[in-house]
Amino acid sequence: MVNILAACGAGVNSSHQIKNALETELSKRGYQVKCDAVMVKDINKNMIDHYDIFAPISSTSLGFDIDIPVVDCGPILYRIPAMAEPVYKKMEETIKSLNK
């Protein structure tokens, strides 16, 4: 199981859309993923260390080093396949690099 943390400003809409899109698309591609959605302001070092991949809506400075791979997932929200597909491919490459 690959654990992904999705984050946006409010933790309500965009991060949940990213969560649902990643879980749906990556499961279709044969990956076992679990994605949680949170507000960026609620993320701390202890929280992020429990995940394999960080999937923010955009590049985000959290005030500490992120020791897990980061995949910017904002383009998924446009719901345009040509924009989302590169994000899914990057996520697949990242999952494969984890050797899980």
C-alpha positions as a printed Julia matrix, in Angstrom:
100×3 Matrix{Float64}:
   0.0    0.0     0.0
   1.29   3.43   -0.96
   0.15   6.24    1.34
  -0.31   9.63   -0.29
  -1.02  12.96    1.4
  -3.02  15.43   -0.72
  -3.2   19.04    0.44
  -4.82  22.32   -0.49
  -5.54  25.63    1.19
  -8.84  24.7     2.83
  -8.53  20.91    2.87
 -12.11  20.62    1.71
 -12.55  20.71   -2.03
  -9.41  20.54   -4.16
  -7.5   18.11   -1.97
 -10.5   15.77   -1.92
 -10.78  15.95   -5.72
  -7.08  15.09   -5.97
  -7.53  12.26   -3.44
 -10.45  10.76   -5.36
  -8.76  11.15   -8.73
  -5.51   9.54   -7.55
  -7.23   6.62   -5.82
  -9.47   5.97   -8.83
  -6.89   6.34  -11.61
  -4.0    4.62   -9.84
  -6.17   1.66   -8.84
  -7.17   1.31  -12.53
  -3.45   1.14  -13.27
  -2.95  -1.65  -10.74
  -1.59   0.25   -7.74
  -2.8   -0.02   -4.17
  -2.96   3.52   -2.85
  -4.59   5.27    0.05
  -4.8    9.01   -0.07
  -5.68  11.43    2.73
  -6.74  15.04    2.17
  -5.77  17.86    4.53
  -5.27  21.61    4.83
  -1.73  22.75    4.09
  -1.6   24.72    7.36
  -2.23  21.53    9.36
   0.77  19.64    7.99
   3.71  19.19   10.31
   6.88  17.12   10.09
   5.47  14.3    12.21
   2.37  14.02   10.01
   4.15  14.01    6.66
   6.64  11.37    7.84
   3.75   8.85    7.88
   3.27   9.12    4.11
   5.15   7.88    1.05
   4.26  10.74   -1.33
   3.13  14.34   -0.87
   0.57  15.51   -3.47
  -0.09  19.24   -3.0
  -2.26  21.36   -5.27
   0.82  23.51   -5.99
   4.39  24.03   -4.82
   4.17  24.7    -1.13
   6.71  25.76    1.48
   5.88  24.08    4.78
   8.76  25.62    6.72
  10.64  22.32    7.01
  12.34  19.88    4.67
  10.1   17.29    3.06
  11.87  13.94    3.0
   9.35  12.16    0.76
   8.75  12.62   -2.98
   6.51  15.55   -3.93
   4.24  15.43   -6.99
   2.37  18.64   -7.86
  -1.18  17.47   -8.55
  -2.9   20.76   -9.38
  -3.37  19.96  -13.1
  -5.66  17.06  -12.16
  -8.25  19.63  -11.12
  -8.65  20.97  -14.65
 -10.19  17.6   -15.6
  -8.53  17.82  -18.98
  -6.93  14.45  -19.76
  -3.99  16.03  -21.59
  -3.12  17.99  -18.44
  -3.83  15.23  -15.92
  -2.02  12.4   -17.71
   1.5   13.79  -17.08
   0.65  14.01  -13.37
  -0.53  10.39  -13.3
   2.62   9.3   -15.14
   4.81  11.22  -12.67
   2.9    9.61   -9.79
   3.43   6.16  -11.34
   7.16   6.82  -11.73
   7.31   7.98   -8.13
   5.47   4.91   -6.86
   7.8    2.63   -8.82
  10.82   4.43   -7.34
   9.58   3.59   -3.83
  10.06  -0.13   -4.51
   7.01  -1.02   -2.42
